[in-house]
Amino acid sequence: MRATKFTALAATTVFAFSIAACGSDADDGTATGSGATGAAPTMTTAAPSMAPSMATDMVNFGPGCSAVPTDPANAGSFESMGKVPVATAASGNPLLSTLVTAVKKAGLVDSLNSADGVTVFAPTNDAFGKIPKADLDKVLADKKTLTSILTYHVVPGKLTPSDLAGTHKTLQGDEVTVTGSGEDFQVGADKASVVCGNVQTANANVYIIDSVLMPKS
């Protein structure tokens, strides 16, 4: 994703939204009620009906999976992540520490952990590193904008690789399109690549991507 695109969006959204409407940024990530406080929306959306997983679906795939710890006792291993809800699982993954920080600042930890079956496109630390620091800091300080961006990375329903290609409505409200097949998928208008796919958590399928997705609105 080009830095200029993000800069333009960040500038527009920062002036468009009142920071005063964002509420408090609790470090513990506890979500509060929606409304004038600008707190995180409720994400307990039931998963839509979808076809069962095909036998050809991979458990995990992509070059980025090699960076995930292999020791089952490690909180960031595939085995450990499969036992806990998605925000908790991400906190143990060494690829996702910046995303975890953003989720906490937006107050989305509890909402994500209690969501009933979702797919998360999770940008790596390097994906956030593509964004100029001043722009990233500005968005991280604007809870309403940050929430919009993060919920654009979440789709209702646990999408398997065979379900992934297509256009999906996100929890943010805009649609995101995924193209590709097999072990090669691109997400969104900027074609973020899936670097580690079909990562299982207790309540989500996670596809780790190499760029931050930006909503249209």
C-alpha positions in Angstrom: 0.0 0.0 0.0 1.4 3.3 -1.0 2.2 5.7 1.9 0.6 8.6 0.0 -2.8 6.9 -0.1 -2.7 6.3 3.6 -1.5 9.9 4.3 -4.5 11.3 2.4 -7.0 9.0 4.2 -5.5 9.8 7.6 -5.7 13.5 7.0 -9.3 13.3 5.9 -10.5 11.1 8.6 -8.7 13.0 11.4 -10.4 16.2 10.5 -13.7 14.5 9.8 -14.0 12.9 13.2 -14.0 14.6 16.5 -11.5 13.1 18.9 -13.7 14.1 21.7 -16.3 11.7 20.5 -14.0 8.8 20.8 -14.2 8.1 24.5 -11.4 6.9 26.6 -8.7 4.6 25.3 -8.4 2.1 28.0 -5.2 0.1 27.8 -6.9 -3.1 29.0 -9.0 -3.0 25.7 -12.4 -3.4 27.5 -15.2 -2.4 25.1 -17.9 -0.1 26.3 -21.3 0.8 25.0 -21.7 2.3 21.5 -23.0 5.8 20.7 -21.6 9.2 21.5 -18.6 7.8 23.3 -17.3 6.4 20.0 -16.6 3.0 21.7 -16.3 -0.2 19.8 -19.4 -1.7 18.1 -20.7 -5.0 19.4 -19.2 -7.9 17.3 -21.3 -10.8 18.5 -22.6 -11.4 15.0 -23.6 -14.9 14.4 -21.8 -16.6 11.6 -23.7 -16.9 8.3 -24.5 -20.3 6.9 -21.8 -21.5 4.6 -20.6 -24.7 3.0 -18.6 -27.2 5.0 -14.8 -27.1 4.6 -13.6 -29.0 1.6 -11.1 -31.8 2.1 -8.5 -29.9 0.1 -8.4 -27.0 2.6 -4.9 -26.5 4.0 -4.5 -26.2 7.8 -1.9 -23.4 7.4 -0.2 -22.1 4.4 2.2 -19.3 3.2 5.8 -18.2 3.8 5.0 -16.2 6.9 3.9 -19.3 8.8 7.6 -20.1 9.3 7.9 -17.2 11.7 5.2 -18.7 14.0 6.7 -20.5 17.0 6.5 -24.3 16.7 6.7 -25.2 20.5 3.2 -26.1 21.5 3.8 -24.5 24.9 4.5 -21.1 23.3 1.4 -18.8 23.4 2.1 -17.9 19.8 2.2 -21.4 18.4 -0.6 -22.6 16.1 -1.7 -25.2 18.7 -1.9 -22.6 21.5 -3.7 -20.0 19.3 -6.3 -22.6 18.4 -7.4 -22.9 22.1 -8.1 -19.2 22.8 -10.2 -16.5 21.2 -8.7 -14.3 18.4 -7.5 -11.2 20.2 -5.9 -13.3 22.9 -4.3 -15.5 20.2 -2.9 -12.5 18.4 -1.2 -11.3 21.5 1.0 -14.3 21.6 1.9 -14.1 17.9 5.3 -12.4 17.2 4.1 -11.2 13.8 1.2 -9.2 15.2 2.3 -7.1 18.1 1.5 -3.7 16.4 -1.9 -5.0 15.6 -2.5 -6.0 19.2 -1.5 -2.5 20.3 -4.0 -1.0 17.9 -6.8 -3.4 19.0 -6.2 -2.4 22.6 -6.2 1.3 21.8 -9.5 0.9 19.9 -11.1 -1.0 22.8 -11.8 -4.0 20.7 -10.3 -6.8 22.7 -13.4 -8.0 24.4 -15.6 -7.5 21.3 -13.2 -9.6 19.2 -12.8 -12.3 21.8 -16.6 -12.6 22.2 -17.4 -12.6 18.5 -19.3 -15.7 17.3 -17.3 -16.9 14.4 -15.4 -14.4 12.3 -12.6 -14.1 9.8 -9.8 -11.7 10.6 -7.3 -10.3 8.1 -4.4 -9.5 10.4 -1.7 -7.1 9.2 1.8 -7.9 10.3 4.2 -5.6 12.1 5.9 -5.0 8.7 2.6 -4.0 7.2 2.1 -1.3 9.8 5.8 -0.4 9.2 4.9 0.7 5.6 2.9 3.6 7.0 4.8 6.8 7.9 5.2 7.0 11.7 3.6 10.4 12.0 0.5 9.1 10.1 0.3 5.9 12.1 0.6 7.8 15.4 -2.2 10.1 14.3 -4.6 7.3 13.5 -3.7 5.4 16.7 -4.6 8.5 18.7 -8.0 8.8 16.9 -10.2 6.0 18.4 -13.1 6.4 16.0 -10.9 6.3 12.9 -8.8 3.4 14.3 -12.0 1.4 15.0 -13.2 1.9 11.5 -9.9 0.7 10.0 -9.7 -2.3 12.3 -13.3 -3.5 11.9 -12.7 -3.3 8.1 -10.3 -6.2 8.6 -13.1 -8.4 10.1 -15.7 -10.4 8.2 -18.6 -12.4 9.8 -18.2 -16.1 9.4 -15.2 -18.4 9.6 -14.0 -18.5 6.0 -12.0 -21.5 4.9 -9.6 -21.2 2.0 -12.3 -22.6 -0.3 -14.7 -19.9 0.8 -12.2 -17.0 0.8 -12.2 -15.7 -2.8 -15.1 -13.3 -3.4 -16.6 -10.1 -2.0 -17.4 -10.0 1.7 -19.1 -7.3 3.8 -16.9 -6.3 6.8 -18.0 -5.4 10.3 -17.0 -1.8 9.4 -19.8 -1.8 6.7 -17.8 -1.6 3.5 -17.0 -4.6 1.3 -13.6 -6.2 0.8 -12.8 -8.4 -2.2 -10.4 -11.4 -2.0 -8.9 -12.8 -5.2 -6.8 -15.9 -5.8 -7.0 -19.6 -4.9 -5.0 -22.5 -3.4 -2.2 -20.9 -1.4 -2.2 -17.6 -3.2 -4.7 -14.9 -2.1 -4.8 -11.1 -2.4 -7.0 -9.0 -0.2 -8.5 -5.5 -0.9 -7.9 -2.9 -3.6 -4.2 -2.7 -2.8 -3.8 -6.5 -3.2 -2.4 -7.3 0.3 -1.0 -10.8 0.1 -1.9 -13.5 2.6 1.5 -14.5 4.1 0.1 -17.1 6.5 -3.4 -18.4 6.0 -6.1 -20.3 7.7 -4.7 -19.8 11.2 -7.3 -21.3 13.6 -8.3 -19.6 16.9 -11.2 -20.6 19.2 -13.6 -18.2 17.5 -12.0 -17.1 14.2 -10.0 -18.0 11.1 -7.1 -15.7 10.7 -5.4 -14.7 7.5 -2.1 -12.8 8.2 -1.5 -10.1 5.5 1.4 -7.9 4.4 -0.4 -4.6 4.1 -3.0 -2.6 6.1 -6.4 -2.5 4.5 -8.1 0.9 4.2 -11.9 1.3 4.1 -13.5 3.5 1.4 -15.5 5.4 4.0 
